[in-house]
Amino acid sequence: MPLTNVQARDVEALLHPYTPLHRLAETGPLVLDHGKGVCVYDTQGREYIEGMSGLWCAGLGFGDEELIEAAKEQLSRLPYYHLFGGKGMEPAIELAEKLKEIAPMPVSKVFYTSSGSEANDTQVKLAWYYNNARGKPQKKKIISRIKAYHGVTLMTASLTGLPANHRDFDLPLAGVLHTDCPQHYRFAEPGESEAEFVARITASLEALIAREGADTIAAFIAEPVMGAGGVIVPPAGYYERVQEILAANDILFIDDEVINGFGRTGNWWGCQTMGFTPDTLSCAKQLTAAYAPLGAVLIPDAVYDAFVEQSRKIGTFGHGFTYGGHPLGCAIGVKAIDIYQKRDIVGRVRALAPQFAARLARLDDHPLVGNTRAKGLVGGVELVADKATRRAFDPGKGVGAACARACEAHGLILRALGDTIAICPPMIIAAEELDALFDRLERALDDTEALVVRDTLRD
């Protein structure tokens, strides 16, 4: 089918992230025009349930009048200013106060960024700066995990444990270490229980720290529920043991809440759902319900106090972003947190979670589905070539991508993470809309199975 005019213009003008560029000129992009509630509409007027909240971020859906009004009011009052050189503004102050109030650990200060990637990149710089300040200049390595996702800057792409983020970008950078992925379904040894799996991979983490030297390691970074690596929910006891190991070795625990935060897993923060208390925390995405770019790093007293002493020695704190603490994003963030609180979004997620989990579990019987997993309103459906042996499809067959295209054909937008289909609907979704989402996904899975059989993709 020939491309529409707007599709052709897109292909001529844009470099699309995370896209098979070699196919785009043939398939054309899906060009969206507007959104309302949990749905978005393309330029042809066709409706799609946005089952991924965009990129895990539009937790309050599209067209929320309170957020729109907050944006208009701030733009008319002070459309831009910055925090450099000791400047301040009310929206940045108020949002920082709200973040400190709801934080899962004691927080001294909030540092703003424009994105989750910038927040996690800042975490590394701050960990280095902190250790220099306390006279431990050799304590600089960062431990991440296989299948982690922490961003796309040079440093955060290095922390990300996905091959496509490294290959031919000359990454990862030196000083980044990757330990085991805590996914029992894919990485357990034959017959290994979840408890045995946890014991083995946390012992592996301990061995890595001993081998590298705890005095060379600054921090460990983790998403409570791993997102772009395949919606991976670590087994019970994993984080408790990790936290013990880090504390014993004077290693900071950086909590990447960019996807998990603001109610997504059934608590304000994913670390609360998964049972650990971090030292520092990164957030973004649902911080503004995606209505403006904004990220933040939450910093404890001990870390901030070290920064003050370094500032005294050096003369300034030499880090910041032009749009860090942008008044538009901060004003929307204040309103978003207000909405999460007054509409009890956390309670809403908890109320819908059993329905979400039940509909997801129904997919376990499908011939394509090897494993499903979920926390709150985020879940994953892992497609396999052989259910009995858990054999994956050849990545070159593109089965996950084919399923995502089939979803679009049925009026549903989900995301293929390899051969795992991620589901992360707006947290305002109604029960009947959630059923409609899964009905459309089931039809897409049937279409994908027919394609697999027709083209012998299991071979």
Kinemage of the C-alpha trace (Angstrom):
@kinemage 1
@onewidth
@group {chain A} dominant
@subgroup {mainchain}
@vectorlist {calphas} color= white
{ca met a 1} P 0.000 0.000 0.000
{ca pro a 2} L 1.472 3.398 -0.936
{ca leu a 3} L 2.343 5.806 1.853
{ca thr a 4} L -0.004 8.652 2.641
{ca asn a 5} L 1.286 12.196 2.235
{ca val a 6} L 1.951 12.618 5.942
{ca gln a 7} L 3.718 9.244 6.119
{ca ala a 8} L 5.950 10.190 3.179
{ca arg a 9} L 6.797 13.518 4.815
{ca asp a 10} L 7.674 11.689 8.028
{ca val a 11} L 9.998 9.261 6.233
{ca glu a 12} L 11.743 12.140 4.465
{ca ala a 13} L 12.220 14.258 7.603
{ca leu a 14} L 12.628 12.120 10.743
{ca leu a 15} L 15.192 9.737 12.214
{ca his a 16} L 13.063 7.385 14.364
{ca pro a 17} L 14.477 5.893 17.578
{ca tyr a 18} L 14.241 2.146 18.219
{ca thr a 19} L 12.924 1.507 14.710
{ca pro a 20} L 14.038 -0.878 11.927
{ca leu a 21} L 15.075 1.979 9.634
{ca his a 22} L 15.632 -0.346 6.658
{ca arg a 23} L 11.908 -1.192 6.583
{ca leu a 24} L 10.350 2.159 7.415
{ca ala a 25} L 10.178 3.509 3.871
{ca glu a 26} L 8.128 0.443 2.885
{ca thr a 27} L 5.837 0.099 5.884
{ca gly a 28} L 5.499 3.759 6.746
{ca pro a 29} L 5.060 5.107 10.298
{ca leu a 30} L 1.826 5.123 12.276
{ca val a 31} L 1.164 8.858 12.514
{ca leu a 32} L -1.000 9.872 15.485
{ca asp a 33} L -3.185 12.956 15.469
{ca his a 34} L -4.920 13.290 18.848
{ca gly a 35} L -5.794 11.441 22.042
{ca lys a 36} L -8.522 11.283 24.660
{ca gly a 37} L -8.670 9.161 27.789
{ca val a 38} L -6.893 5.859 27.162
{ca cys a 39} L -7.155 6.096 23.368
{ca val a 40} L -5.190 7.772 20.593
{ca tyr a 41} L -6.320 8.377 17.018
{ca asp a 42} L -4.303 8.322 13.797
{ca thr a 43} L -4.519 10.787 10.926
{ca gln a 44} L -7.185 8.597 9.315
{ca gly a 45} L -9.357 8.875 12.445
{ca arg a 46} L -8.825 5.292 13.547
{ca glu a 47} L -8.961 4.589 17.296
{ca tyr a 48} L -6.330 2.642 19.259
{ca ile a 49} L -6.280 1.714 22.928
{ca glu a 50} L -2.864 3.019 24.013
{ca gly a 51} L -1.864 -0.044 25.987
{ca met a 52} L 1.668 1.198 26.704
{ca ser a 53} L 0.827 4.668 28.068
{ca gly a 54} L 3.001 5.917 25.218
{ca leu a 55} L 6.413 4.893 26.555
{ca trp a 56} L 5.300 3.762 30.035
{ca cys a 57} L 4.593 7.397 30.908
{ca ala a 58} L 1.073 8.739 30.137
{ca gly a 59} L -0.355 7.342 33.360
{ca leu a 60} L -3.294 9.784 33.383
{ca gly a 61} L -4.106 9.227 29.729
{ca phe a 62} L -4.660 11.919 27.153
{ca gly a 63} L -6.502 15.240 27.325
{ca asp a 64} L -6.700 15.639 31.107
{ca glu a 65} L -8.160 19.121 31.559
{ca glu a 66} L -6.564 19.752 34.955
{ca leu a 67} L -3.079 19.107 33.594
{ca ile a 68} L -3.779 21.208 30.505
{ca glu a 69} L -5.026 24.105 32.640
{ca ala a 70} L -1.970 23.899 34.911
{ca ala a 71} L 0.251 24.117 31.833
{ca lys a 72} L -1.632 27.120 30.428
{ca glu a 73} L -1.500 28.960 33.747
{ca gln a 74} L 2.253 28.436 34.138
{ca leu a 75} L 3.007 29.428 30.532
{ca ser a 76} L 1.136 32.681 31.003
{ca arg a 77} L 2.935 33.424 34.290
{ca leu a 78} L 6.572 32.357 33.751
{ca pro a 79} L 7.172 30.256 30.617
{ca tyr a 80} L 10.843 29.613 31.372
{ca tyr a 81} L 13.491 30.131 33.951
{ca his a 82} L 16.384 28.142 35.385
{ca leu a 83} L 17.924 27.183 38.707
{ca phe a 84} L 21.551 28.096 37.907
{ca gly a 85} L 23.415 30.521 40.164
{ca gly a 86} L 21.016 30.217 43.067
{ca lys a 87} L 17.871 31.224 41.170
{ca gly a 88} L 14.553 29.731 42.245
{ca met a 89} L 10.879 29.599 41.283
{ca glu a 90} L 7.726 28.434 43.013
{ca pro a 91} L 6.847 25.407 40.817
{ca ala a 92} L 10.319 23.863 41.283
{ca ile a 93} L 10.173 24.450 45.037
{ca glu a 94} L 6.650 23.072 45.445
{ca leu a 95} L 7.326 19.953 43.380
{ca ala a 96} L 10.515 19.235 45.338
{ca glu a 97} L 8.539 19.544 48.574
{ca lys a 98} L 5.930 17.093 47.268
{ca leu a 99} L 8.602 14.609 46.154
{ca lys a 100} L 10.268 14.758 49.567
{ca glu a 101} L 6.885 14.162 51.199
{ca ile a 102} L 6.081 11.004 49.205
{ca ala a 103} L 9.647 9.632 48.897
{ca pro a 104} L 10.246 6.067 50.120
{ca met a 105} L 13.354 7.110 52.074
{ca pro a 106} L 14.600 10.267 53.820
{ca val a 107} L 15.466 12.887 51.180
{ca ser a 108} L 17.437 16.077 51.642
{ca lys a 109} L 17.328 17.639 48.169
{ca val a 110} L 15.823 17.172 44.697
{ca phe a 111} L 17.900 17.730 41.547
{ca tyr a 112} L 15.980 18.200 38.280
{ca thr a 113} L 16.763 16.881 34.817
{ca ser a 114} L 14.873 16.747 31.524
{ca ser a 115} L 14.511 12.961 31.299
{ca gly a 116} L 15.082 9.611 32.937
{ca ser a 117} L 18.284 9.120 30.948
{ca glu a 118} L 19.631 12.417 32.304
{ca ala a 119} L 18.537 11.476 35.827
{ca asn a 120} L 20.427 8.182 35.737
{ca asp a 121} L 23.422 9.784 34.042
{ca thr a 122} L 23.423 12.353 36.860
{ca gln a 123} L 23.292 9.537 39.420
{ca val a 124} L 26.637 8.249 38.156
{ca lys a 125} L 28.257 11.703 38.169
{ca leu a 126} L 26.970 12.340 41.675
{ca ala a 127} L 28.231 8.965 42.928
{ca trp a 128} L 31.687 9.788 41.563
{ca tyr a 129} L 31.588 13.289 43.041
{ca tyr a 130} L 30.412 11.928 46.392
{ca asn a 131} L 33.264 9.443 46.618
{ca asn a 132} L 35.814 12.077 45.639
{ca ala a 133} L 34.378 14.306 48.361
{ca arg a 134} L 34.830 11.641 51.017
{ca gly a 135} L 38.372 10.787 49.980
{ca lys a 136} L 37.660 7.578 48.051
{ca pro a 137} L 38.650 8.523 44.475
{ca gln a 138} L 39.114 4.891 43.426
{ca lys a 139} L 35.485 3.980 44.308
{ca lys a 140} L 33.908 4.600 40.877
{ca lys a 141} L 32.597 1.435 39.179
{ca ile a 142} L 28.857 0.989 38.721
{ca ile a 143} L 27.106 -2.394 38.776
{ca ser a 144} L 24.039 -2.856 36.579
{ca arg a 145} L 22.341 -6.040 35.364
{ca ile a 146} L 21.917 -8.022 32.184
{ca lys a 147} L 18.628 -6.921 30.533
{ca ala a 148} L 18.509 -3.693 32.552
{ca tyr a 149} L 17.388 -0.469 30.893
{ca his a 150} L 18.599 2.843 32.306
{ca gly a 151} L 18.716 5.207 29.317
{ca val a 152} L 20.580 6.139 26.149
{ca thr a 153} L 23.309 8.641 27.060
{ca leu a 154} L 26.839 7.268 26.772
{ca met a 155} L 26.813 6.293 30.447
{ca thr a 156} L 23.200 5.161 30.801
{ca ala a 157} L 23.336 3.163 27.570
{ca ser a 158} L 26.402 1.480 29.077
{ca leu a 159} L 24.406 0.694 32.215
{ca thr a 160} L 21.641 -0.701 30.017
{ca gly a 161} L 22.212 -4.436 29.640
{ca leu a 162} L 20.750 -4.916 26.144
{ca pro a 163} L 23.017 -5.740 23.177
{ca ala a 164} L 21.289 -3.429 20.663
{ca asn a 165} L 22.111 -0.455 22.890
{ca his a 166} L 25.825 -1.319 22.782
{ca arg a 167} L 26.463 -2.816 19.375
{ca asp a 168} L 28.426 -0.463 17.066
{ca phe a 169} L 27.960 2.439 19.484
{ca asp a 170} L 31.323 1.395 21.016
{ca leu a 171} L 29.707 0.716 24.372
{ca pro a 172} L 29.719 -0.071 27.251
{ca leu a 173} L 32.156 2.435 28.712
{ca ala a 174} L 34.874 1.241 31.063
{ca gly a 175} L 33.906 0.949 34.697
{ca val a 176} L 30.427 -0.477 34.091
{ca leu a 177} L 29.822 -4.029 35.332
{ca his a 178} L 26.816 -6.245 34.636
{ca thr a 179} L 25.617 -8.919 37.032
{ca asp a 180} L 22.927 -11.593 36.554
{ca cys a 181} L 19.421 -10.843 35.324
{ca pro a 182} L 16.950 -11.865 38.081
{ca gln a 183} L 14.486 -13.624 35.738
{ca his a 184} L 13.798 -17.128 36.991
{ca tyr a 185} L 11.842 -18.245 33.907
{ca arg a 186} L 14.675 -17.559 31.466
{ca phe a 187} L 17.857 -17.920 33.563
{ca ala a 188} L 17.218 -20.547 36.242
{ca glu a 189} L 19.144 -23.801 35.997
{ca pro a 190} L 17.097 -26.996 35.419
{ca gly a 191} L 15.088 -27.847 38.531
{ca glu a 192} L 16.241 -24.745 40.398
{ca ser a 193} L 13.612 -23.238 42.727
{ca glu a 194} L 13.141 -19.487 42.951
{ca ala a 195} L 14.823 -19.454 46.366
{ca glu a 196} L 17.802 -21.413 45.019
{ca phe a 197} L 17.970 -19.094 42.003
{ca val a 198} L 18.030 -16.032 44.271
{ca ala a 199} L 20.765 -17.566 46.422
{ca arg a 200} L 22.882 -18.358 43.363
{ca ile a 201} L 22.649 -15.000 41.593
{ca thr a 202} L 23.126 -12.951 44.771
{ca ala a 203} L 26.178 -15.089 45.582
{ca ser a 204} L 27.361 -14.227 42.078
{ca leu a 205} L 26.921 -10.520 42.901
{ca glu a 206} L 28.963 -10.987 46.094
{ca ala a 207} L 31.673 -12.753 44.120
{ca leu a 208} L 31.752 -9.946 41.552
{ca ile a 209} L 32.209 -7.361 44.295
{ca ala a 210} L 34.976 -9.424 45.928
{ca arg a 211} L 36.712 -9.927 42.588
{ca glu a 212} L 36.599 -6.252 41.589
{ca gly a 213} L 37.176 -4.960 45.134
{ca ala a 214} L 34.427 -3.194 47.086
{ca asp a 215} L 36.738 -0.193 47.410
{ca thr a 216} L 36.463 0.294 43.618
{ca ile a 217} L 32.640 0.116 43.360
{ca ala a 218} L 30.509 3.220 43.880
{ca ala a 219} L 26.954 2.030 43.258
{ca phe a 220} L 24.504 -0.630 42.139
{ca ile a 221} L 21.556 0.534 39.997
{ca ala a 222} L 18.275 -1.322 39.534
{ca glu a 223} L 14.725 -0.896 38.260
{ca pro a 224} L 12.444 -2.577 40.849
{ca val a 225} L 10.436 -4.210 38.040
{ca met a 226} L 12.651 -4.269 34.963
{ca gly a 227} L 10.945 -2.545 32.035
{ca ala a 228} L 12.405 -2.520 28.532
{ca gly a 229} L 14.386 -5.700 29.212
{ca gly a 230} L 11.090 -7.605 29.150
{ca val a 231} L 8.943 -6.611 32.175
{ca ile a 232} L 10.928 -8.810 34.553
{ca val a 233} L 9.687 -9.246 38.131
{ca pro a 234} L 12.502 -10.540 40.371
{ca pro a 235} L 11.634 -13.376 42.787
{ca ala a 236} L 10.805 -12.849 46.458
{ca gly a 237} L 13.849 -12.255 48.642
{ca tyr a 238} L 16.073 -11.017 45.827
{ca tyr a 239} L 16.185 -7.325 46.706
{ca glu a 240} L 16.415 -7.903 50.441
{ca arg a 241} L 19.575 -9.951 49.915
{ca val a 242} L 20.984 -7.468 47.388
{ca gln a 243} L 20.476 -4.633 49.850
{ca glu a 244} L 22.306 -6.554 52.582
{ca ile a 245} L 25.268 -7.154 50.261
{ca leu a 246} L 25.474 -3.512 49.174
{ca ala a 247} L 25.260 -2.188 52.739
{ca ala a 248} L 28.026 -4.547 53.859
{ca asn a 249} L 30.287 -3.235 51.100
{ca asp a 250} L 29.574 0.518 51.328
{ca ile a 251} L 27.943 0.563 47.864
{ca leu a 252} L 25.121 3.000 47.101
{ca phe a 253} L 21.795 1.508 46.014
{ca ile a 254} L 20.410 3.634 43.154
{ca asp a 255} L 16.710 3.034 42.554
{ca asp a 256} L 15.615 3.688 38.954
{ca glu a 257} L 11.890 4.446 39.344
{ca val a 258} L 11.526 6.003 35.869
{ca ile a 259} L 8.913 3.384 34.870
{ca asn a 260} L 7.864 2.075 38.295
{ca gly a 261} L 7.147 5.325 40.099
{ca phe a 262} L 3.881 7.131 40.883
{ca gly a 263} L 1.561 4.198 41.447
{ca arg a 264} L 2.308 1.917 38.504
{ca thr a 265} L 3.049 -1.191 40.610
{ca gly a 266} L 0.345 -0.600 43.227
{ca asn a 267} L 2.437 1.576 45.550
{ca trp a 268} L 3.838 5.067 45.120
{ca trp a 269} L 7.199 3.501 44.317
{ca gly a 270} L 8.299 0.170 42.903
{ca cys a 271} L 10.855 -0.272 45.675
{ca gln a 272} L 7.962 -0.379 48.156
{ca thr a 273} L 6.273 -3.089 46.096
{ca met a 274} L 9.483 -5.094 45.768
{ca gly a 275} L 10.676 -4.672 49.361
{ca phe a 276} L 13.808 -2.524 49.526
{ca thr a 277} L 14.880 0.972 50.603
{ca pro a 278} L 17.291 2.759 48.256
{ca asp a 279} L 19.944 5.374 48.989
{ca thr a 280} L 19.093 7.581 45.995
{ca leu a 281} L 16.213 7.551 43.529
{ca ser a 282} L 15.636 8.561 39.886
{ca cys a 283} L 12.182 9.403 38.553
{ca ala a 284} L 10.686 10.824 35.350
{ca lys a 285} L 7.905 9.701 32.949
{ca gln a 286} L 4.780 9.642 35.188
{ca leu a 287} L 6.275 12.488 37.256
{ca thr a 288} L 4.388 14.782 34.844
{ca ala a 289} L 2.075 12.055 33.471
{ca ala a 290} L 4.143 12.698 30.281
{ca tyr a 291} L 2.558 16.117 29.686
{ca ala a 292} L 6.028 17.739 29.729
{ca pro a 293} L 9.613 16.421 29.870
{ca leu a 294} L 10.983 16.278 33.409
{ca gly a 295} L 13.161 14.016 35.519
{ca ala a 296} L 14.464 14.200 39.073
{ca val a 297} L 17.092 12.708 41.374
{ca leu a 298} L 16.282 12.392 45.081
{ca ile a 299} L 19.360 12.768 47.294
{ca pro a 300} L 19.831 11.925 51.020
{ca asp a 301} L 21.469 14.151 53.628
{ca ala a 302} L 24.835 12.389 53.701
{ca val a 303} L 25.308 12.765 49.962
{ca tyr a 304} L 24.170 16.397 49.904
{ca asp a 305} L 26.404 17.307 52.849
{ca ala a 306} L 29.406 15.969 50.910
{ca phe a 307} L 28.416 18.153 47.940
{ca val a 308} L 28.335 21.240 50.166
{ca glu a 309} L 31.876 20.561 51.336
{ca gln a 310} L 33.073 20.053 47.749
{ca ser a 311} L 31.422 23.334 46.773
{ca arg a 312} L 33.275 25.011 49.625
{ca lys a 313} L 36.538 23.568 48.320
{ca ile a 314} L 35.987 24.072 44.568
{ca gly a 315} L 33.863 27.207 44.676
{ca thr a 316} L 30.699 25.862 43.032
{ca phe a 317} L 28.693 22.729 42.228
{ca gly a 318} L 29.443 22.306 38.542
{ca his a 319} L 26.532 20.274 37.188
{ca gly a 320} L 23.129 21.190 35.748
{ca phe a 321} L 20.843 21.290 32.720
{ca thr a 322} L 19.307 24.256 30.884
{ca tyr a 323} L 15.822 22.772 31.274
{ca gly a 324} L 16.353 21.087 34.640
{ca gly a 325} L 13.488 22.338 36.795
{ca his a 326} L 11.703 23.964 33.853
{ca pro a 327} L 8.690 25.782 35.361
{ca leu a 328} L 6.253 24.213 32.881
{ca gly a 329} L 7.291 20.661 33.755
{ca cys a 330} L 7.378 21.416 37.483
{ca ala a 331} L 3.914 23.024 37.460
{ca ile a 332} L 2.510 19.998 35.643
{ca gly a 333} L 4.355 17.687 38.040
{ca val a 334} L 2.765 19.431 41.026
{ca lys a 335} L -0.672 18.998 39.461
{ca ala a 336} L 0.018 15.368 38.492
{ca ile a 337} L 0.936 14.420 42.075
{ca asp a 338} L -2.145 16.288 43.289
{ca ile a 339} L -4.277 14.219 40.891
{ca tyr a 340} L -2.605 10.949 41.918
{ca gln a 341} L -3.470 11.788 45.515
{ca lys a 342} L -7.017 13.151 45.240
{ca arg a 343} L -8.146 10.514 42.702
{ca asp a 344} L -6.404 7.753 44.726
{ca ile a 345} L -4.579 6.408 41.682
{ca val a 346} L -2.620 3.965 43.860
{ca gly a 347} L -5.928 2.545 45.142
{ca arg a 348} L -7.241 2.412 41.605
{ca val a 349} L -4.220 0.408 40.429
{ca arg a 350} L -4.642 -1.999 43.353
{ca ala a 351} L -8.335 -2.434 42.535
{ca leu a 352} L -7.651 -3.186 38.860
{ca ala a 353} L -4.553 -5.338 39.444
{ca pro a 354} L -6.469 -8.621 40.074
{ca gln a 355} L -8.414 -8.204 36.813
{ca phe a 356} L -5.185 -7.331 34.974
{ca ala a 357} L -3.406 -10.378 36.433
{ca ala a 358} L -6.347 -12.700 35.697
{ca arg a 359} L -6.637 -11.617 32.060
{ca leu a 360} L -2.885 -11.942 31.682
{ca ala a 361} L -2.892 -15.434 33.216
{ca arg a 362} L -5.534 -16.527 30.701
{ca leu a 363} L -2.917 -16.062 27.997
{ca asp a 364} L -0.699 -18.773 29.508
{ca asp a 365} L -2.700 -21.402 27.635
{ca his a 366} L -2.101 -19.809 24.240
{ca pro a 367} L 0.232 -21.876 22.012
{ca leu a 368} L 2.556 -18.875 21.507
{ca val a 369} L 2.894 -17.867 25.168
{ca gly a 370} L 5.648 -19.241 27.337
{ca asn a 371} L 5.367 -16.975 30.353
{ca thr a 372} L 3.378 -14.029 31.682
{ca arg a 373} L 4.262 -11.742 34.585
{ca ala a 374} L 2.839 -8.623 36.179
{ca lys a 375} L 2.935 -6.176 39.082
{ca gly a 376} L 0.122 -3.678 39.445
{ca leu a 377} L -0.710 -2.403 35.961
{ca val a 378} L 2.470 -3.406 34.156
{ca gly a 379} L 2.904 -6.822 32.575
{ca gly a 380} L 4.715 -8.859 29.974
{ca val a 381} L 3.790 -11.741 27.662
{ca glu a 382} L 6.815 -13.756 26.513
{ca leu a 383} L 6.333 -15.533 23.186
{ca val a 384} L 8.219 -18.783 22.623
{ca ala a 385} L 8.719 -21.280 19.823
{ca asp a 386} L 8.305 -24.254 22.185
{ca lys a 387} L 6.341 -24.002 25.438
{ca ala a 388} L 7.680 -27.267 26.878
{ca thr a 389} L 11.381 -26.468 26.446
{ca arg a 390} L 11.030 -22.638 26.651
{ca arg a 391} L 12.898 -22.409 23.351
{ca ala a 392} L 12.881 -18.858 22.037
{ca phe a 393} L 12.166 -17.900 18.456
{ca asp a 394} L 15.085 -17.009 16.224
{ca pro a 395} L 15.332 -13.220 16.767
{ca gly a 396} L 15.599 -12.745 13.019
{ca lys a 397} L 12.058 -14.074 12.571
{ca gly a 398} L 10.627 -10.959 14.242
{ca val a 399} L 7.710 -12.737 15.905
{ca gly a 400} L 7.290 -10.148 18.656
{ca ala a 401} L 7.272 -7.315 16.124
{ca ala a 402} L 4.698 -9.198 14.054
{ca cys a 403} L 2.474 -9.513 17.128
{ca ala a 404} L 2.759 -5.776 17.818
{ca arg a 405} L 1.683 -5.076 14.213
{ca ala a 406} L -1.241 -7.469 14.639
{ca cys a 407} L -2.250 -5.555 17.762
{ca glu a 408} L -2.329 -2.329 15.750
{ca ala a 409} L -4.529 -4.020 13.154
{ca his a 410} L -6.998 -4.724 15.985
{ca gly a 411} L -6.878 -1.177 17.363
{ca leu a 412} L -4.349 -1.692 20.158
{ca ile a 413} L -0.877 -0.238 20.667
{ca leu a 414} L 1.530 -2.417 22.655
{ca arg a 415} L 5.318 -2.701 22.460
{ca ala a 416} L 7.437 -5.678 21.448
{ca leu a 417} L 10.576 -5.991 23.577
{ca gly a 418} L 12.188 -8.676 21.480
{ca asp a 419} L 9.589 -11.427 21.763
{ca thr a 420} L 8.049 -10.101 24.961
{ca ile a 421} L 4.898 -8.014 24.502
{ca ala a 422} L 4.767 -5.272 27.141
{ca ile a 423} L 1.476 -3.992 28.554
{ca cys a 424} L 1.355 -0.755 30.566
{ca pro a 425} L -2.017 0.995 30.138
{ca pro a 426} L -2.878 4.426 31.541
{ca met a 427} L -3.741 4.023 35.207
{ca ile a 428} L -7.109 5.713 34.598
{ca ile a 429} L -8.249 2.766 32.452
{ca ala a 430} L -11.748 1.491 33.263
{ca ala a 431} L -12.487 -2.199 33.878
{ca glu a 432} L -14.364 -2.551 30.581
{ca glu a 433} L -11.528 -0.830 28.699
{ca leu a 434} L -9.047 -3.226 30.288
{ca asp a 435} L -11.146 -6.159 29.068
{ca ala a 436} L -11.255 -4.616 25.580
{ca leu a 437} L -7.452 -4.311 25.633
{ca phe a 438} L -7.018 -8.005 26.401
{ca asp a 439} L -9.724 -9.047 23.926
{ca arg a 440} L -7.795 -7.258 21.183
{ca leu a 441} L -4.507 -8.760 22.342
{ca glu a 442} L -5.989 -12.260 22.247
{ca arg a 443} L -7.098 -11.726 18.642
{ca ala a 444} L -3.644 -10.429 17.762
{ca leu a 445} L -2.015 -13.489 19.332
{ca asp a 446} L -4.281 -15.744 17.257
{ca asp a 447} L -3.276 -13.868 14.106
{ca thr a 448} L 0.391 -14.153 15.045
{ca glu a 449} L 0.085 -17.889 15.683
{ca ala a 450} L -1.503 -18.301 12.244
{ca leu a 451} L 1.454 -16.404 10.734
{ca val a 452} L 3.949 -18.559 12.645
{ca val a 453} L 2.295 -21.745 11.358
{ca arg a 454} L 1.925 -20.460 7.801
{ca asp a 455} L 5.540 -19.325 7.496
{ca thr a 456} L 6.971 -22.187 9.628
{ca leu a 457} L 8.648 -19.675 11.926
{ca arg a 458} L 9.195 -22.294 14.649
{ca asp a 459} L 11.728 -24.115 12.489
